[in-house]
Amino acid sequence: MDVGSLALDPLVARDFAIALAIGALIGTEREMRKLRQGVHEVGGIRTFVLFSLIGAVAAWLSRESASVWPLALAIFGVSVMISVSYAVLHWRVSPADADAGLTTEAAAVATTLLGALALYGHPELAGALGILTAALLAFKRPLHGLVSRLDVQDLYAGLKLLIATFIVLPLLPDRALDPLGAVNPHELWLLVVLISFLSLIGYVAVRLLGTGRGTALTGLFGGMTSSTAVTLTFARRSTERGGERQTDALATGIVLAWAVMFVRVAIEVAVVHPALLRPLLPALGAMLGVALVAAAALYRRSRRVPEQRSDLTLQNPFSLTSAIKFAGVFLLVLVAVALVKRFAPGRGELLVAAIAGLTDVDAITLSMATFARDGGDPTLAARAIAVATFTNTVVKCGLALGLGGIALRARVLPVTVLVIVAGVVALLAA
């Protein structure tokens, strides 16, 4: 073993520096916690730097000697050291002053392993995992706050989504099973999972922030789950006692939810067939731009009035029932598009898109993106998706006009007209 090669190899020196930085980062977070809360724990910044250094040196020795024993002995020694320190700490210190959990001890072992990982040829991965570890330690309260806002049904829904993604999806056949070549069970379920994950992001954000953080934020993140639900809730709120004073704030939330729909459509297209974004972006960009400008103007006016709770109630976006229902709708749209492609190409796709958009834009968006990916006319696909967003926006405007107060109608209707006009002009000009 050429020990002197360490000083001559800049890559090894870099890896040791990364290992030390990981220990310093995690140790700094633990040290700050000790100083803020006055708790007694296994170690602080110096201890964690040494843990990382032990792992790094042991990994380097193992690599140079082609033996796993140096690293194994180092990990065993650190584990024994931490166990003894934990036992002594809780024996000598009162329970009120000691950390009753094992978080710091687990972080110490993780730091040792990350230091070793950096010297085993994966410094980038070690650095990323070190940052993630520090973040998990630092964000204790927000994470606990999020969990406290979830209920058992949210947990069940999350587990079902994981089952649908990692157990059900791999079992489905990845080939078309119908004569039209439109129904691929694996692809169909994959897109159902995609929609569920996109909705879950907004649902978690609303649960994390709470509905008392602002109508604009609630509309923004609620729109990721269901812009229709946001529209219905805020429209009804505008007719309740005191709701007329919140009209500008409620209109802001509604328009932001619509704006999120345009972004969501772009994300779905980018996942299925990125090339379709080019003909579609002018229309989506124009509608998004108008919606954001209108939302900014409404938000500025809403700041004159103290804001109240938005009282938005969202259901967890994934359940097996809702997933199967969406899969059924998606299946019908896929078959309709396939039939039109075979028997009335170039004429019926826009009609199918307009009808599908009356209830939902996700199914037709994914269907037309798949249609373009499989050789269909991208311009026609882009126009069909745009038409679906037009009809869906009009339907939600109708809900706001029918359920909302007079003041809300006066704000939502002009925005709807401007959004549709901007989208149509951009689509025709593209």
N, C-alpha and C positions, 0 to 999 in steps of 0.2 A: 504494500500500500504506500503510495507516494503522498505523505501528509502535506508536504510542501506545495503540492499542486493546488491546494485551497486558495492560497494567496495569489496564485497566477491565473486562476480561472475566473474571469469577470462574471460568468453566468452563475457559478456557485456563490460568489459574493452577493450577487443580486438576489438569489434565492434565500440566503441567510437574512438579508435585509428585509425581504418580504415577510419571512417568519417572525422576525423581531417586531415588525410593524403590526402584524396580526396580534401578537401578545400585548403590545402597547395599546392598541385600540380597545381590545376587550378589557384589559386591565384598567384603562382609564374610566370606562363605564362603571366597572365594579368599585373603583376607588371613589368616584363621585357619589355613588349610591351610599357607601359607608359614611362619607362626610355629610351628606344631606340628611340621612335618616338615623345616623348614630348607631347602626347595627354592627355586631361583631361577626366577621366572616373569615373564611379560610385565608384569603389573600387580597392584595391590591395590585397596583400597576407593576411594581417590581416583581412580585411573585408570578404574575401572569407572563411577563416578559421572559422570566426564567423557565417557566413551563414550556413556552414555545421554543426557547433555545434548546432545552433538553430534547424535545421531540426532533428539532432540526438536526442537532449533532448526532443523535442516535440514528436517524434516517441516513445521514451522510456516511456514518461508519458502516451501517448495514449495506449500503450501496457499494462502498469501496471494498468491503471484505466479502461481498456476495453472500452474506449471512443475515438471516432475519433476527438472530439472537440479540444484537445490541438494541434494536428498536423494541423487541418484545420485553427485554429486561427494563428498559426505560419506562415503557408504559406500565408495567407491573409496579415498578418503584414509585411512580407518580401516583398510581391508584392507591397503594398502601399508605403513602404519605398523606393523601387527601382524606382517606378513611380515618386514619389516626387523628388527624387535625380536627375533623368533624366531631369525632367522639369526645375528644378532650374539650373542644369548644363548648359543646352542649352539656358537658358535665360541670364545667367551671363557671359558665355564664348562665344567668337566669333566662328562662324561656322568653321573657319579654324583650330581652336585649339581643338575643341570638336569632339568626335567620333560620326558621324552622324547616324550610324547604331544602332541596338539593340542587337548586339552580346554579349557584356559584360553583359547587363541586363538579357538576356536569360540565359547566363552562370551562373549568380547569382541564378536565380530561379532553374536551373538544379542542382547546387551545394547543395542547400537546400534540394531538393528532394532526391538527392543521399545520403546525410547524414541521412535522414529519412529511406531510403531503407536499409542502413547498419544496423540500429537498429531494423528493422522489420524482421530480420532473413535471409537477403540475402546479407551478407557482400561481398561475392565473386563477385556477379553480380554488386553490387555497385562499387566495386573497378575497375572491368573491364570497366564499363561505364564511370567512372571517368577518366580513362586513355584515353578512346576513345574521351571524351569531350576535354581533354587537347590537344590531337593530332589534333583534328579538328580546335581548336583555333590556335595552333602553325603552322600548315601547310596551313595557309591562302594563301600565295603567290603561292605555288605549285598547290593547288586546283583551284585557280583562273586562273593560267596559263594553267592547263589542260582544263578547261571549255572554255577558249579563243581559244584553238586549235580545239575544236569541232565545227561542223556546225549543221545546222538544220536537215540534213539527219541523222547525227549520233544520235541526240536526238530521231528522229522518229524510227530509228532502235532499240535503247535501249528500247523504250516504247513497240515496237512490240515484242521484246524478253520477256519483263515482261508479256505482254498479253498472249503470247504463253505458258509461264511457269505457271502463277497463275490463268489464266482464261480458256484457251483452254485445257490444260493438265487435270485438274480435271473433265472435261466434257466427256473425251474419255473413252469408255468402256475398262476395264482392264481384257480382256479375248481374247482368240484366236477366230477369225472370219472365218477362212478358214479350209478346210478339212485336210490340212497338219499340222495344229496347229502351224503355223509359224508366222502368222500376228496378233500381239496384238497391237491395235492402241495406247493404253496408253503407253506401253513400247517402241513402235517405236518412238512416239513423245518425250518421255522422253530422249531417247538417242540422238535425233536431238537437243534438248535443251542443253544436255551435251556438244556436239561438238561445238555448238554455243558459250557457255560460255568459253570453253577452248580457242577458237579462239579470243574471245573478250578480254581476258587477254593480249594476245600479241598485239592486235590492240591498246588497250589503252596505253600499254607501249611504243609503237612506237610513238603514238601521243603525249605522255607526254614528251618523251626524244627528239623527233624531229630526223630527218634523218641526222642532222649535228653532232650528238654526237659520231659518229664512225660507220664504216661499220660493225665491229664485233658485236656491240650491236644491230644494226639494223637487222642484219641477225639472231641473237639469238632470239630476241623478234618477229621479222617478221615471223620466222619459226613456231611460235605458231599459227599464223593465216594461213599462206600458205607457206610451204617450196618451192612449185613449183613457186609461184610468186617471191620469193627471187631469186631463180635460174635463172628465165627468166630475171629479171631486171638486176642482176649483170652480167650475161653473155652478154647481150646487151651493158652494160656499158663498158665492157672490149674491145669492138671494136670501141668505140668512141674516139675522139681526147683526148689524155692524159690518156685514160683508161688503156693502156698497162703499164703505170707506177704504176697503182693501182692494178695490177694483184694479188699480194699476199693478199692485203686487201680484194679484191672481192672474192677470193677463200676462205679466212677465213670465210667471211659471209655466203657463200654457204654451206660450210661444217658444220658450226654451225647450220644452218637451218636444215640440215639433221639430226644432232645430236638431235635437239629438237623433231624431228619426232619420234625418238625411245623412248624418254621420254614420249611423248604424247601417244604413243601406250600403254606403261606400265600403264599410268594413266587410260586410258580407260578400260583396262583389270581389273585393281584393283577395279574400280567402279562396273563393271558388275559381275565379278567372280574372286575374289582375289586368289583363289586356283590355277588358271591357270598361275599365275605369276611364280610359281616354275619351271615348265618345259620350260617357255618362257624366263626367265631372262638370262640364259647363252648366248643365241643368241643375245638378245637385249643388254646385258651388253658388250659383245665382240664388237659389231658394234659401240656402243656408245663410248667405250674406244678408239678404233682406230680413230674414228672421232674426239674426243677431243684432242688426241695426235697430229693428223695431223693439226687440227685447231691451236693448240698452236704453232707448228713449223711454220706454215704459218704466224701467227700473229707476231711472233718474227721477221721474215724477213720483214714483212710489216712496222715495226716501222722505218725502214731506210728511208722511203719516206713519206713526208708530206701528210696527208690524206685529201681527198676532200669529198664533200657531196655524200651520196650514192644514193640520188634521188629515193628512193623506194616509190612507191605509192601503198597503200593497201586500198581496199574497206572495209567498215564496214562489219564484218563477218556475220551479221544477217540481212536478209530481208525475207519477207514471200516467195518471189519467190525462193531464194536460199535454204530456209529451205524445201520447198516443193520438189525442185529438189533433194536435198540430201535424203529426205524421200523416194522419188521414187527409187533412186539408191539403198538405203538401203533395200527397200522392195524387189527389184529384187534379190539382193544378198541373202536375207533371204529365199526367195522362192527357189532359185537355190540350196542353201545349204540343204534345207529341201527335195527337190527332189532327190538330190544326196544321202542323208542319207537314203532315203527309197528305191531307186532303184539301187544305185551303192555305197553302204557304203564302206568307206575305200579306195576308188579309185579316185573318182572325186573331192573330196574336195580341193585337192592341185591344180588341174587345175582351178577350180573356183577362188581360191585365187590368182593364178598367173594372171588370166584375170582381176579380180577386181583391183589388185594392179597396173595395168597399168595406171589407172586414179586417184585412191584414196585408202588409206589404212584404213581410218576410218570405212567405211561400212563393210568391210570384218573382221576387228578387232572386231567390236561390234557383228557381226553375229557369228563368231566362238567362242567368249566368251560366248554368249548366248547358242550356241550349246553345249559347254562343261558344262555350268551350268545346262542344262536340261538333262544331263546324257551321252553326247557324250564323245568320247575318248579324254582326255585332251592332250595327246601327239600329236595326229593328229591335234587337234585345234591349239596347239602351233606351229607345223610345218607349218600349213596353214598360220597363221599370219606372221611367219618369211618369208615364200615364198613371201607373198604380199609385205613385206618391201624390199625384194631383188629386185623384179620387179619394184617397185616404184622408188627405188634408181637408178636402171639402166636407167629407163626412164628419170629421172632428169639429170643423167649424159649425156644421149643422147642430151637433150636440151642444156646443157652447151657446149657440143662438137660441136653441130650444129650452135649455135648462138654466142658462145664465140670466143675470139681471140686465136691465136696459143699458146700464153704463158699460158692462162687460161686452155686450154685443157691439156697442159703438167702437170698441177698441179692437176686438178680434176680427170683425168683418173686413175692415180696410187692410189689415195685415194679411189676411187670407188672399184677398184679391191681388195685392202686390206680390206675394210669394208665388202664386200661380202664374201671373203675367210674366214675372221674371224668369220662371222656369220654362215657360212655353217659348218665350223670345230666345232664350239661350239655346234651347233644344233645336229650334228651327234654324238658328244662325250657325250652329256647329257643323 
